Amino acid sequence: DSKTVKRVSILVKNTAPKTASKTATKMMPSSLTGKSINKPKIGGNKAGKKLVKKPMKLPSDPNEPVPMHVAIAQIKESYPNRRQAKELVGWEGECLKFFKQLMKHPWVSAERPKYIFHVPVPILFPEIRVSYAEKIKNPMDLTTAESKLLQGVYENAEEFVRDIALVFANAIEFNKEGHDLGEGMSCAYYEASTHLLKYSRWISLEILQPFLSKSSSSVVVESGAAASWKLTQRNRMFARKEMESIVFGELIDRTEPGDRYSWTETECERLMKSIRHMSDMKHMQYFLKMSSLPADYTAYISKPIAWGLCNDKLKERRYATIGEVVDDLRLIFANALKYNEGPRHVNVTSQSAYDSAKYMSQKLEAAIDKMLLSVGDRIGRERVDMMTVRRDMEAKQRERQEKMKKDWEKEHPGQSAPKQVKLRIFSRRGSMIQKKAHDFEFPFDDDDQMETHDDLRHIKKLYEKQRDDRRKCGEISNAIGLGVFKRLGARAAAREWCYSEARKIHIEQMRLEKEKQLALESAAAEALIRPKGAKVSDRLHHEGRKHIKMVVVSTKKPRMSKAKRVASLMSFD
C-alpha cells in the first residue's frame, strides 16, 4: 500500500570513503562537475600501454538505488543526438539560459543539491516505485527536460517550460498527502516544490520576454504556484506585481549605523550602486548632489531628492522597507523629467538632463527587475527554511516528551503519566485583564529534571522584564504626550495672542485713517468759509491762471527838458 511505504530521507551525509567520492567525481560528466574529464597523459605511461577508462558499475538488483551521477549519465546517454549548448539559437538558446539560471538555485545546484529533482524518483528510491506510479502519470525530471531541449524534441518554448513546471508540480502532488499528515520529508519537499514552481514562473517570464505573446484570451496566473502557465505579457505583468508585493513590503533588517549591513541593506546598497558606475557619470552628474540642482528647482518640484541624499538615508538606517528605497530612486529621475519637460526645447542643458534622466530611469528599472528575482527568491527560501526549522524543533520536542514519559512509567510502574501543566500569567491594567498562556511540561519533582524548573524561572524572569519594559514605555509615552499637549496649548495661545494683536493694529490703523479723512474734510470746509481779497490777489492764488508778461519798450526821441519829459510806455501782453 502507498500509505504504508516507508519514506527514506535524502538529506543524509555521505558515509563512503574519500577515495570512493573522488572516483565518483572523476566518473561524473563534465556538464555536472563543471570541469573537463581527465584525459590519459601520453607520456605518463612508461610501459607504453594504452589506458582504458573503466566502465561504471551498475547495480545488479533492480530494487537497489542508483547513485545520482550514474542516473544522470544514463539519462543523457539515452539521448545520443544532443547538440552543444552553443548550437542553440533563438527560443532554444533562451530556454537553455532559463534552465541554467534555474540550476543556479541553491536548492537544486548540481554541486550540492538540497532537494533532488535531477533524475526520476523511482531510480533513487525503488521502494516507492509502485506508489509513485499510482499518483504520478507523467513523470519528469530536470535532466530529461534538458536532454530533450538539446536533442530538439520541443517545438516551442512553452513546451519546455511546461515540462520544467511538471517536475515541481509532480513533487507537490506526490507529497501532498504526507504534508497533510505532517511527515517531515513530505512537508519539506512540498514547500520547496511550491516555492521553486513559483520561482520558475518568475524567471521564465523574465528571461523569455522576446517570445511572449500578446494574447489576452489565455488563462492568467496572478499569483501562487500554478501547475502551468502561458508565456504572455499579461502573465509577466501579474508576476511582476506579485514580486513587488513580496519584495517592496519586506521590512529591512536595520543594523546600527556604522555596523556591517544586513542582507536586505546590502541589496539596497547594490541597487543604488547599479546606477552609480563610472561609465554612467556623464548621465548621473545631474542627480548626484542636492547642491547641483538649479536655484528654481523647488518652485516646480515639491520633493527634491538626489542620489547622495538616498545614500545618506541608507547609511543612517532611515529606510524601513525596500519599497521606500525604490520609490526614492525612481523619484530622482521622475523629478528631472518633470522639471526639464518644458525648457528642453530651448535649452541644451535641459535637453541633456532630460535624456540622461530617461536613460538612467530605464537602467534603474532593469536593476529593479533583477533585484525582484533575487530578493523575492531569498524571502521565499527563508520562509520555507523557517518552517522547516520550526517543524524539526517540534519533532524533537515530541521525541523528548515521549522519552520522558517512558522513563517516568519505568520509574513509576502502574501509575498514569502526569498531565501537561499550563501556566497562565495575568497582567492587570486598570479594569482590563490581558491573559498570556505559556504551555510547557512540568511533570517531575526529581533533582535530575531541573531543566523544566529552569524553564519556569526563565519564563517568569522574561515576563517580569517585559512587564518592567511596558511600564517604562508607558511612562515615556505619558511624558511625550504631556509634552506634546503642552506645546499644542502654547501654540494655540500664541496664535490667539497674534490674532488679538493683529486686530488691535488693524483697529488703530482704521482710526488713524478716519482722523486723517476728517482733517482733510475740515480743511476744505475752512477754505470755503475764508473771506476772499481783491480780484487780482484772488486770481494770483488760482492754479490755472495765465502768467502776466511785462515788456518795457524805450523810444529813441530827442532829449527833452524836464518840463517836457513824459513817462515811459508800458504794454502788457
C-alpha positions as CSV (number, residue, x, y, z in Angstrom):
1,D,0.0,0.0,0.0
2,S,1.3,3.5,-0.8
3,K,0.4,4.8,2.7
4,T,2.5,2.1,4.4
5,V,5.6,2.7,2.3
6,K,8.5,3.9,4.4
7,R,10.0,7.2,3.2
8,V,13.7,7.5,3.0
9,S,15.4,10.8,3.8
10,I,17.5,12.3,1.1
11,L,19.3,14.7,3.3
12,V,21.9,12.3,4.7
13,K,25.6,12.6,4.9
14,N,27.8,10.5,2.6
15,T,29.4,7.8,4.6
16,A,31.5,6.4,1.7
17,P,35.3,6.8,1.9
18,K,37.0,9.8,0.4
19,T,38.7,7.6,-2.3
20,A,35.3,6.4,-3.5
21,S,33.9,10.0,-3.7
22,K,37.0,11.1,-5.7
23,T,36.5,8.2,-8.1
24,A,32.8,9.1,-8.5
25,T,33.7,12.7,-9.2
26,K,36.1,11.6,-12.0
27,M,33.3,9.4,-13.4
28,M,30.8,12.3,-13.5
29,P,30.3,14.0,-16.8
30,S,31.8,17.5,-17.3
31,S,28.4,19.2,-17.6
32,L,27.7,18.2,-14.0
33,T,31.0,18.8,-12.3
34,G,31.9,21.9,-14.3
35,K,35.4,20.5,-15.0
36,S,36.8,18.7,-18.0
37,I,37.2,15.0,-17.8
38,N,40.8,13.9,-17.0
39,K,42.3,12.5,-20.2
40,P,45.2,10.0,-20.0
41,K,48.6,11.5,-20.5
42,I,50.6,10.3,-23.5
43,G,54.0,10.4,-21.9
44,G,52.9,9.4,-18.4
45,N,52.7,5.6,-19.1
46,K,56.3,4.2,-19.0
47,A,55.3,0.8,-20.3
48,G,53.5,2.3,-23.3
49,K,50.2,0.6,-22.5
50,K,47.0,2.2,-23.6
51,L,44.9,3.4,-20.6
52,V,41.3,2.3,-20.8
53,K,38.6,4.1,-18.8
54,K,36.8,1.6,-16.6
55,P,33.0,1.5,-17.2
56,M,30.7,2.5,-14.4
57,K,29.4,-0.4,-12.4
58,L,25.6,-0.5,-12.3
59,P,23.6,-2.2,-9.5
60,S,22.6,-5.7,-10.5
61,D,19.4,-5.7,-8.3
62,P,16.6,-3.5,-9.9
63,N,15.4,-2.7,-6.4
64,E,18.8,-1.3,-5.4
65,P,19.0,2.6,-5.6
66,V,21.3,4.0,-8.3
67,P,23.7,6.9,-7.4
68,M,22.6,10.2,-8.7
69,H,25.6,10.9,-11.0
70,V,25.2,7.4,-12.6
71,A,21.5,8.0,-13.2
72,I,22.2,11.4,-14.8
73,A,24.7,9.8,-17.1
74,Q,22.2,7.1,-18.1
75,I,19.6,9.7,-19.0
76,K,22.0,11.7,-21.1
77,E,23.1,8.5,-22.9
78,S,19.5,7.8,-23.9
79,Y,19.5,11.0,-26.0
80,P,22.5,10.4,-28.3
81,N,21.8,13.2,-30.7
82,R,22.2,16.0,-28.1
83,R,23.7,19.2,-29.5
84,Q,26.2,21.5,-27.9
85,A,24.9,24.5,-26.0
86,K,26.5,27.0,-28.3
87,E,24.5,25.5,-31.2
88,L,21.1,26.5,-29.7
89,V,19.8,29.8,-31.1
90,G,16.6,31.7,-30.9
91,W,14.0,30.5,-28.4
92,E,16.0,27.3,-27.7
93,G,19.0,29.4,-26.6
94,E,16.8,31.5,-24.3
95,C,15.3,28.3,-22.9
96,L,18.7,27.0,-22.1
97,K,19.6,30.3,-20.5
98,F,16.4,29.9,-18.4
99,F,17.4,26.4,-17.4
100,K,20.9,27.4,-16.4
101,Q,19.5,30.2,-14.3
102,L,17.2,27.7,-12.6
103,M,20.1,25.3,-11.9
104,K,22.0,28.1,-10.1
105,H,19.4,28.0,-7.4
106,P,20.9,26.9,-4.1
107,W,18.3,24.1,-3.6
108,V,18.9,22.4,-7.0
109,S,22.5,23.4,-7.7
110,A,24.4,20.4,-9.2
111,E,27.3,20.8,-6.8
112,R,25.3,20.4,-3.5
113,P,21.6,20.0,-4.2
114,K,19.4,20.2,-1.1
115,Y,16.5,18.7,-2.9
116,I,16.7,16.1,-5.7
117,F,14.8,16.9,-8.9
118,H,17.5,15.9,-11.4
119,V,16.6,12.2,-12.0
120,P,13.4,10.2,-11.8
121,V,12.3,9.4,-8.2
122,P,12.0,5.6,-8.6
123,I,15.6,5.3,-9.7
124,L,16.9,6.8,-6.5
125,F,14.1,5.3,-4.3
126,P,13.0,2.0,-5.7
127,E,10.9,1.2,-2.6
128,I,8.3,3.9,-3.6
129,R,8.2,2.9,-7.3
130,V,4.7,1.5,-7.0
131,S,3.1,4.3,-5.0
132,Y,4.8,6.9,-7.2
133,A,3.5,5.3,-10.4
134,E,-0.1,5.3,-8.9
135,K,0.0,9.0,-8.1
136,I,2.1,10.4,-11.0
137,K,1.0,9.6,-14.5
138,N,3.5,11.9,-16.4
139,P,6.9,11.8,-14.5
140,M,9.5,14.3,-15.5
141,D,12.9,15.4,-14.1
142,L,15.4,18.3,-14.9
143,T,18.0,16.2,-16.7
144,T,15.4,14.7,-19.0
145,A,14.0,18.1,-19.8
146,E,17.5,19.5,-20.6
147,S,18.3,16.4,-22.8
148,K,15.1,16.8,-24.8
149,L,15.9,20.5,-25.3
150,L,19.4,19.7,-26.6
151,Q,18.1,17.0,-28.9
152,G,15.5,19.3,-30.4
153,V,12.4,17.5,-29.2
154,Y,10.4,20.6,-28.3
155,E,8.7,22.6,-30.9
156,N,8.3,25.9,-28.9
157,A,9.4,27.5,-25.7
158,E,6.0,26.8,-23.9
159,E,6.5,23.0,-24.2
160,F,9.9,23.2,-22.5
161,V,8.6,25.5,-19.7
162,R,5.6,23.1,-19.3
163,D,8.0,20.2,-18.6
164,I,10.0,22.2,-16.1
165,A,6.8,23.1,-14.3
166,L,5.8,19.5,-14.4
167,V,8.9,18.5,-12.4
168,F,7.8,20.5,-9.4
169,A,4.0,20.0,-9.9
170,N,4.6,16.2,-9.6
171,A,6.6,16.7,-6.4
172,I,3.7,18.7,-4.9
173,E,1.1,16.1,-6.0
174,F,3.1,13.2,-4.6
175,N,3.9,14.8,-1.2
176,K,0.6,16.5,-0.6
177,E,-0.8,13.5,1.4
178,G,2.3,13.3,3.6
179,H,2.3,17.1,4.0
180,D,-1.3,16.9,5.4
181,L,-0.2,14.2,7.8
182,G,2.8,16.2,9.0
183,E,5.6,14.0,7.7
184,G,8.9,15.8,7.8
185,M,10.3,14.8,4.4
186,S,7.0,15.3,2.6
187,C,6.5,18.7,4.2
188,A,10.0,19.8,3.2
189,Y,9.6,18.7,-0.4
190,Y,6.0,20.0,-0.7
191,E,7.0,23.5,0.5
192,A,10.3,23.6,-1.5
193,S,8.5,22.5,-4.7
194,T,5.8,25.1,-4.2
195,H,8.4,27.9,-4.0
196,L,10.5,26.5,-6.9
197,L,7.4,26.3,-9.1
198,K,6.6,30.0,-8.4
199,Y,10.3,30.9,-8.9
200,S,10.4,29.1,-12.2
201,R,7.4,31.1,-13.4
202,W,9.1,34.3,-12.5
203,I,12.4,33.7,-14.3
204,S,10.7,32.1,-17.3
205,L,8.6,35.2,-17.9
206,E,11.5,37.4,-17.3
207,I,14.1,35.7,-19.5
208,L,11.8,34.7,-22.3
209,Q,10.5,38.2,-22.8
210,P,11.2,38.4,-26.6
211,F,8.9,35.4,-27.1
212,L,5.9,36.5,-25.0
213,S,2.6,36.7,-26.8
214,K,0.1,39.5,-26.5
215,S,-2.8,37.1,-26.3
216,S,-5.5,38.1,-23.7
217,S,-7.7,35.0,-24.1
218,S,-5.3,32.6,-22.4
219,V,-5.6,31.7,-18.7
220,V,-4.0,34.3,-16.4
221,V,-1.9,33.3,-13.4
222,E,-2.0,36.2,-10.9
223,S,0.0,34.6,-8.1
224,G,0.9,31.4,-6.3
225,A,2.3,28.1,-7.5
226,A,0.4,27.3,-10.7
227,A,1.0,23.9,-12.3
228,S,1.4,25.5,-15.8
229,W,1.2,29.0,-17.4
230,K,1.3,30.6,-20.8
231,L,4.1,32.8,-21.9
232,T,2.1,36.0,-22.3
233,Q,2.7,39.6,-21.4
234,R,-0.3,39.7,-19.1
235,N,1.2,36.8,-17.0
236,R,4.5,38.7,-16.9
237,M,2.7,41.8,-15.6
238,F,1.0,39.8,-12.9
239,A,4.2,38.0,-12.0
240,R,6.0,41.4,-11.6
241,K,3.1,42.7,-9.4
242,E,3.4,39.5,-7.2
243,M,7.2,40.0,-6.8
244,E,6.7,43.7,-6.0
245,S,4.1,42.9,-3.3
246,I,6.5,40.5,-1.7
247,V,9.8,42.5,-2.0
248,F,8.6,46.1,-1.6
249,G,6.7,45.3,1.6
250,E,9.7,43.4,3.2
251,L,11.0,45.2,6.3
252,I,14.7,46.0,6.2
253,D,16.7,44.3,8.9
254,R,18.2,47.5,10.2
255,T,21.5,47.4,11.9
256,E,23.2,50.1,14.0
257,P,24.9,53.0,12.0
258,G,28.5,52.1,11.4
259,D,27.9,48.3,11.7
260,R,28.0,45.8,8.8
261,Y,25.0,45.9,6.6
262,S,22.4,43.1,6.8
263,W,21.5,41.2,3.6
264,T,18.4,43.5,3.0
265,E,20.5,46.6,3.4
266,T,23.2,45.1,1.1
267,E,20.6,44.5,-1.6
268,C,19.5,48.1,-1.3
269,E,23.1,49.3,-1.5
270,R,23.7,47.1,-4.6
271,L,20.6,48.7,-6.2
272,M,22.0,52.2,-5.6
273,K,25.4,51.3,-6.9
274,S,23.9,49.8,-10.1
275,I,23.2,53.4,-11.3
276,R,26.4,54.8,-9.9
277,H,29.0,53.2,-12.2
278,M,31.8,55.3,-13.6
279,S,30.6,54.6,-17.1
280,D,27.4,56.5,-16.2
281,M,29.0,59.6,-14.8
282,K,28.1,61.7,-17.8
283,H,24.4,60.9,-17.1
284,M,24.5,60.9,-13.3
285,Q,26.3,64.2,-12.9
286,Y,22.9,66.0,-12.7
287,F,21.5,63.8,-10.0
288,L,24.3,63.1,-7.5
289,K,24.1,66.0,-5.0
290,M,21.4,68.4,-3.9
291,S,23.8,71.3,-4.5
292,S,23.9,70.6,-8.2
293,L,20.1,71.2,-8.6
294,P,19.0,74.5,-10.2
295,A,18.0,77.5,-8.0
296,D,14.3,77.4,-9.0
297,Y,14.1,73.7,-8.7
298,T,11.9,73.8,-5.6
299,A,9.4,76.1,-7.3
300,Y,8.4,73.2,-9.7
301,I,9.3,70.1,-7.6
302,S,7.6,69.6,-4.3
303,K,10.0,66.9,-3.0
304,P,13.5,67.4,-4.4
305,I,15.9,64.5,-3.9
306,A,19.3,63.3,-5.2
307,W,21.3,60.1,-5.2
308,G,23.6,61.4,-2.4
309,L,20.6,62.0,-0.1
310,C,19.3,58.5,-0.7
311,N,22.7,57.0,0.1
312,D,22.9,59.1,3.3
313,K,19.5,57.9,4.4
314,L,20.6,54.3,3.9
315,K,23.8,54.8,5.9
316,E,21.7,56.4,8.7
317,R,19.3,53.5,8.6
318,R,16.3,55.7,8.0
319,Y,14.6,53.4,5.5
320,A,12.0,50.9,6.9
321,T,11.2,48.9,3.8
322,I,12.8,48.1,0.4
323,G,9.9,49.8,-1.3
324,E,10.9,53.1,0.2
325,V,14.4,52.9,-1.3
326,V,12.9,52.1,-4.7
327,D,10.4,54.9,-4.5
328,D,13.2,57.5,-3.7
329,L,15.4,56.3,-6.5
330,R,12.5,56.4,-9.0
331,L,11.6,59.9,-7.8
332,I,15.1,61.2,-8.7
333,F,14.5,60.7,-12.4
334,A,10.8,61.5,-12.3
335,N,11.6,64.9,-10.9
336,A,14.2,65.5,-13.6
337,L,11.7,64.6,-16.4
338,K,9.1,66.8,-14.9
339,Y,11.4,69.8,-14.5
340,N,13.0,69.6,-17.9
341,E,9.9,68.8,-19.9
342,G,9.3,72.4,-21.0
343,P,12.7,74.1,-21.2
344,R,14.4,71.2,-23.0
345,H,13.2,72.5,-26.4
346,V,15.1,75.8,-26.0
347,N,17.9,74.9,-23.6
348,V,20.7,72.5,-24.4
349,T,21.4,71.7,-20.8
350,S,17.8,70.9,-20.1
351,Q,17.7,68.6,-23.1
352,S,20.8,66.8,-21.9
353,A,19.4,66.4,-18.4
354,Y,16.1,65.1,-19.8
355,D,17.8,62.5,-21.9
356,S,20.0,61.4,-19.1
357,A,17.1,61.0,-16.7
358,K,15.3,58.9,-19.4
359,Y,18.3,56.7,-19.9
360,M,19.0,56.2,-16.2
361,S,15.4,55.5,-15.4
362,Q,15.4,52.6,-17.9
363,K,18.6,51.3,-16.3
364,L,17.1,51.6,-12.8
365,E,14.1,49.6,-13.9
366,A,16.3,46.8,-15.3
367,A,18.2,46.7,-12.0
368,I,14.9,46.6,-10.1
369,D,13.8,43.6,-12.2
370,K,17.0,41.8,-11.3
371,M,16.6,42.6,-7.6
372,L,13.0,41.4,-7.6
373,L,14.0,38.0,-8.7
374,S,16.9,37.6,-6.3
375,V,15.3,39.2,-3.2
376,G,11.9,37.5,-3.9
377,D,13.6,34.1,-4.1
378,R,15.6,34.7,-0.9
379,I,12.5,35.8,1.0
380,G,10.7,32.6,-0.1
381,R,13.6,30.4,0.8
382,E,13.9,31.9,4.2
383,R,10.2,31.4,4.9
384,V,10.4,27.7,3.9
385,D,13.6,27.2,5.9
386,M,12.0,28.8,8.9
387,M,9.0,26.5,8.7
388,T,11.4,23.5,8.3
389,V,13.4,24.5,11.4
390,R,10.2,25.1,13.4
391,R,8.9,21.7,12.3
392,D,12.2,20.0,13.3
393,M,12.1,21.6,16.7
394,E,8.5,20.5,17.3
395,A,9.5,16.9,16.3
396,K,12.5,16.9,18.7
397,Q,10.2,18.2,21.4
398,R,7.7,15.4,20.8
399,E,10.5,12.9,20.9
400,R,11.8,14.3,24.1
401,Q,8.3,14.2,25.7
402,E,7.8,10.6,24.6
403,K,11.2,9.7,26.1
404,M,10.4,11.5,29.4
405,K,7.0,9.8,29.5
406,K,8.6,6.3,29.0
407,D,11.2,7.0,31.7
408,W,8.6,8.1,34.1
409,E,6.5,5.0,33.5
410,K,9.5,2.8,34.1
411,E,10.2,4.5,37.4
412,H,6.5,4.6,38.5
413,P,5.0,1.3,37.2
414,G,1.2,1.0,37.4
415,Q,0.7,4.8,37.6
416,S,-0.6,7.0,34.9
417,A,1.7,9.8,33.5
418,P,1.0,13.3,34.8
419,K,-0.9,15.7,32.5
420,Q,0.5,18.8,31.0
421,V,0.6,21.8,33.2
422,K,-0.5,25.2,31.8
423,L,0.8,28.3,33.4
424,R,-1.3,31.5,32.7
425,I,0.3,34.8,33.5
426,F,-2.1,37.7,34.1
427,S,-1.2,41.3,33.7
428,R,-3.8,43.8,35.0
429,R,-4.0,47.3,33.6
430,G,-6.8,49.2,35.2
431,S,-10.1,47.2,34.9
432,M,-8.8,45.3,31.8
433,I,-7.2,41.9,32.1
434,Q,-4.8,40.6,29.5
435,K,-4.0,36.9,29.5
436,K,-1.0,35.1,28.1
437,A,-0.6,31.4,28.3
438,H,2.7,29.6,28.3
439,D,2.4,25.8,27.9
440,F,5.3,23.6,28.9
441,E,5.9,20.2,30.6
442,F,6.3,20.2,34.4
443,P,5.7,16.6,35.4
444,F,8.6,15.9,37.7
445,D,9.9,16.9,41.1
446,D,13.2,15.0,40.9
447,D,16.6,16.7,41.0
448,D,17.6,15.3,37.6
449,Q,14.7,17.1,36.0
450,M,15.7,20.7,36.9
451,E,15.7,21.7,33.3
452,T,11.9,22.2,33.5
453,H,12.3,24.3,36.7
454,D,14.9,26.4,34.9
455,D,12.4,26.9,32.0
456,L,9.8,28.1,34.5
457,R,12.2,30.5,36.2
458,H,13.3,31.7,32.7
459,I,9.7,32.4,31.7
460,K,9.0,34.2,34.9
461,K,12.1,36.4,34.6
462,L,11.3,37.1,31.0
463,Y,7.7,38.1,31.9
464,E,8.9,40.4,34.7
465,K,11.4,42.0,32.3
466,Q,8.6,42.6,29.7
467,R,6.4,44.0,32.4
468,D,9.0,46.5,33.5
469,D,9.7,47.4,29.9
470,R,6.0,48.0,29.3
471,R,5.8,50.2,32.4
472,K,8.8,52.2,31.3
473,C,7.3,52.6,27.8
474,G,4.1,53.7,29.4
475,E,5.8,56.4,31.4
476,I,7.8,57.6,28.4
477,S,4.6,57.7,26.3
478,N,2.8,59.7,29.0
479,A,5.7,62.1,29.3
480,I,5.8,62.5,25.5
481,G,2.1,63.0,25.3
482,L,2.1,65.6,28.1
483,G,4.9,67.5,26.4
484,V,3.1,67.4,23.1
485,F,-0.1,68.6,24.8
486,K,1.7,71.5,26.4
487,R,3.3,72.5,23.2
488,L,0.0,72.4,21.4
489,G,-1.5,74.6,24.1
490,A,1.3,77.1,23.9
491,R,0.9,77.1,20.2
492,A,-2.8,77.8,20.4
493,A,-2.2,80.6,23.0
494,A,0.4,82.1,20.7
495,R,-1.9,82.1,17.8
496,E,-4.7,83.7,19.8
497,W,-2.3,86.4,21.0
498,C,-1.1,87.1,17.5
499,Y,-4.7,87.3,16.3
500,S,-5.6,89.8,19.0
501,E,-2.6,91.9,18.4
502,A,-3.3,92.0,14.7
503,R,-6.8,93.0,15.4
504,K,-5.7,95.9,17.6
505,I,-3.2,97.1,15.0
506,H,-6.0,97.0,12.4
507,I,-8.4,99.0,14.6
508,E,-5.6,101.6,15.2
509,Q,-4.9,101.9,11.5
510,M,-8.6,102.4,10.8
511,R,-8.8,105.1,13.5
512,L,-5.8,107.0,12.1
513,E,-7.2,106.8,8.6
514,K,-10.6,108.1,9.8
515,E,-8.9,111.0,11.7
516,K,-6.9,111.9,8.5
517,Q,-10.0,111.9,6.4
518,L,-11.8,114.2,9.0
519,A,-8.8,116.6,9.0
520,L,-9.0,116.9,5.2
521,E,-12.7,117.5,5.2
522,S,-12.4,120.2,7.9
523,A,-9.6,121.9,5.9
524,A,-11.7,122.0,2.8
525,A,-14.6,123.5,4.7
526,E,-12.5,126.2,6.2
527,A,-11.2,127.1,2.8
528,L,-14.7,127.7,1.6
529,I,-15.6,129.9,4.5
530,R,-12.3,132.0,4.3
531,P,-13.1,135.7,3.1
532,K,-11.8,136.5,-0.4
533,G,-9.5,139.6,-1.0
534,A,-9.2,141.7,-4.2
535,K,-9.8,140.2,-7.5
536,V,-6.2,140.5,-8.6
537,S,-4.9,138.9,-5.4
538,D,-7.5,136.1,-5.6
539,R,-6.5,135.5,-9.2
540,L,-2.9,135.2,-8.2
541,H,-3.7,132.2,-5.9
542,H,-5.6,130.4,-8.8
543,E,-3.7,127.4,-10.0
544,G,-4.7,127.5,-13.7
545,R,-4.1,131.3,-14.2
546,K,-2.0,132.6,-17.1
547,H,1.2,134.4,-16.2
548,I,1.4,138.2,-16.8
549,K,4.3,139.2,-19.0
550,M,5.6,142.8,-18.8
551,V,7.8,144.3,-21.5
552,V,9.5,147.7,-21.2
553,V,9.9,149.5,-24.5
554,S,12.1,152.6,-24.9
555,T,11.6,155.1,-27.7
556,K,14.5,156.9,-29.3
557,K,13.5,160.6,-29.3
558,P,15.5,163.8,-28.8
559,R,16.3,164.7,-25.2
560,M,13.7,166.9,-23.7
561,S,13.8,169.2,-20.9
562,K,12.5,168.2,-17.5
563,A,9.3,170.1,-18.0
564,K,8.5,168.3,-21.2
565,R,9.7,164.8,-20.0
566,V,6.9,162.2,-20.1
567,A,6.6,158.7,-18.6
568,S,7.7,155.6,-20.5
569,L,5.2,153.4,-22.2
570,M,4.3,150.1,-20.7
571,S,2.5,147.4,-22.6
572,F,1.0,144.3,-21.1
573,D,0.9,141.3,-23.3
